[in-house]
């Protein structure tokens, strides 16, 4: 499966690469939700965090943390969001596992809207307890 990220990894599509080793590549997100918004992408092809093996997930997140620390320091960010999306319903637009490192400067830059849920926390807990074993 060829994705935009495979083309970046293979240098077929240009990107603003800020970090690379034999397992991952990290580059500025073209959308730049905030200054320094970076994507950490494994070079191994896997669709999302739900399909990636544990070693890949661990390594991608280690690099994401390292970059978050450096970006926060260099860009004088007050905080950082580190997140991933799995499947289009969650906002994943490229079917290749990646982690967003989003430096934060003010609370107003990025909002996660919460919708109401008709289930109570007790109902959800009971259901999960019964089904997750």
Secondary structure, DSSP 8 states (H G I E B T S, - for coil): ---HHHHHHTTSS---EEEE-SSEEEEE-TT-SSTT-EEEEESS--SSTTTS-HHHHHHHHHHHHHHHHHHHHHHT-SEEEEE---SGGGT--SSS-EEEEEEESSTTS--------SS-HHHHHHHHHHHH-
